[in-house]
């Protein structure tokens, strides 16, 4: 899995829309959309904001499937 798929999976597990995650995290919906569609690589700061909003460690968003 990539950051894109991990982020989308975690967001959907929590029944959050991109708009709601944007509201909670302070990251724009467009940025979240770009990350989830693999068109943008998030900065370290953005990853921290998203992980905090999703109540998970950054490492969980960075994990790759074995």
C-alpha positions in Angstrom: 0.0 0.0 0.0 1.1 3.5 -0.6 0.4 6.7 1.4 -2.5 7.4 -1.0 -4.2 4.1 -0.3 -3.4 4.1 3.4 -4.9 7.5 3.8 -8.0 6.7 1.9 -8.5 3.4 3.7 -8.1 5.0 7.1 -10.4 7.9 6.2 -13.1 5.5 5.0 -12.8 3.3 8.1 -13.7 6.4 10.1 -16.6 7.3 7.8 -15.1 10.6 6.9 -15.5 12.4 3.7 -12.5 14.3 2.2 -14.3 17.5 3.2 -14.7 16.4 6.8 -11.1 15.3 7.1 -10.1 18.6 5.6 -12.1 20.4 8.3 -10.7 18.3 11.1 -7.0 18.4 9.9 -6.7 21.9 8.5 -5.4 20.4 5.2 -7.4 21.5 2.2 -9.8 19.1 0.5 -8.0 19.5 -2.7 -4.7 18.5 -1.1 -6.3 15.4 0.4 -7.8 14.6 -3.0 -4.4 15.0 -4.7 -2.7 12.8 -2.1 -5.3 10.1 -2.4 -5.1 10.0 -6.1 -1.3 9.8 -6.0 -0.9 13.2 -7.7 0.9 14.8 -4.8 3.3 13.6 -2.1 2.4 15.2 1.3 5.0 17.1 3.3 6.1 15.9 6.7 3.9 18.6 8.3 0.9 17.6 6.3 1.4 13.9 7.2 1.4 14.9 10.9 -1.8 16.9 10.6 -3.6 14.1 8.8 -2.3 11.4 11.2 -3.4 13.5 14.2 -6.9 14.0 12.6 -7.2 10.3 11.9 -5.9 9.4 15.4 -3.1 7.2 14.1 0.7 7.4 14.0 2.3 8.8 10.9 4.1 5.5 10.4 0.7 3.8 9.8 0.1 6.1 6.9 3.6 5.4 5.5 3.4 1.6 5.9 3.8 -0.5 2.8 2.0 -3.8 2.3 4.3 -6.8 2.5 
